Amino acid sequence: MKLLVTGGAGFIGSAVVRQAVAQGHEVVNLDALTYAACLDNVASVAASPLYAFEQVDIRDAAAVEAAFARHSPDAVMHLAAESHVDRSIDGPGVFIETNVMGTYNLLQAARGLWEDKGRPEGFRFHHISTDEVFGSLPADRSVKFTEDTPYDPRSPYSASKASSDHLVRAWHETYGLPVVLTNCSNNYGPYHFPEKLIPVIILNALAGKPLPIYGDGSNVRDWLYVEDHADALLTVLQRGRVGRSYNIGGENERSNLELVQTLCGILDELRPKPAGSYADQISFVTDRPGHDARYAIDPTRIRDELGWRPSVTVEEGLRRTVQWYLGNEAWWRALQDRAGVGKRLGVTA
């Protein structure tokens, strides 16, 4: 199968590219190479005859259409997105342009290709989204997001992703485009761009800097190891039911404070300080505007219909992640000078 993967030089997209090539798929990586992208993320497959790269901004409809015409993919996996909530608070416009209009451009290009090919039944447009479109959950851990949970986005980022989800469903219902959708919980793992919580904590700890935790650290997230997520995405692409959505979760709920304390314990073991614990660097900071209290995924549908579930616990995944950052200093140091990295964003609301 020939896959066109948008955002394939990003964190999750690159994990999909690496796994897809390993499974023997042809992969066209379509990426604009914005601040959060890095071609080093796919260096391990760059020389493969199965891999091709196209530097294309999905906001450019003509460039997107031309890429579809050149490569004629059998399926699209759409991961390209502006995704940092704090950046969406400071500058929502680019989130609307990329996540909404960019998705529209891709849907139109995919629809045109699909119709030109005679509407093949095997064609798929797989739209990858987030659990943040569902809003915030109560503290009761028996309550989780299902595929039927009403949308209630709370940030410019989640609102833009909710909009793109609606577009994808509309193109299926109106034009018959064969789509599948997935909504995932928080990802972590190797190649995580160093502005997100887990890499911030690891790198600040190593640098002797404060470990910032928003509010009182009670906000809860369900953590999904990125390589598990990539495996789930390829499973849904190949075996998911057309028109159906699947929630992908790690079954690993942790509060932000619990998560940071676990990271500190791993670092204490793998890279001990001369004195004390990395937990001594924990610092509570002013909360993010509109910070959702809790996200949690009910993965029953993907487990029962497709037989998928995560392979690692959050403790195992965090250990692998810390080990990866300790062993790949050249990768993360090269990204630390990019715009906004290392600065507190999202405080202008």
Helices and strands as residue ranges (DSSP letters): E 2-6, H 11-22, E 26-31, G 39-42, E 51-55, H 61-71, E 75-78, H 85-90, H 93-95, I 96-101, H 102-116, E 124-130, G 131-134, H 156-175, E 179-184, E 186-188, H 197-207, E 211-214, E 220-225, H 226-239, E 245-248, E 253-255, H 256-270, G 278-281, E 282-285, H 300-306, H 314-327, H 329-335
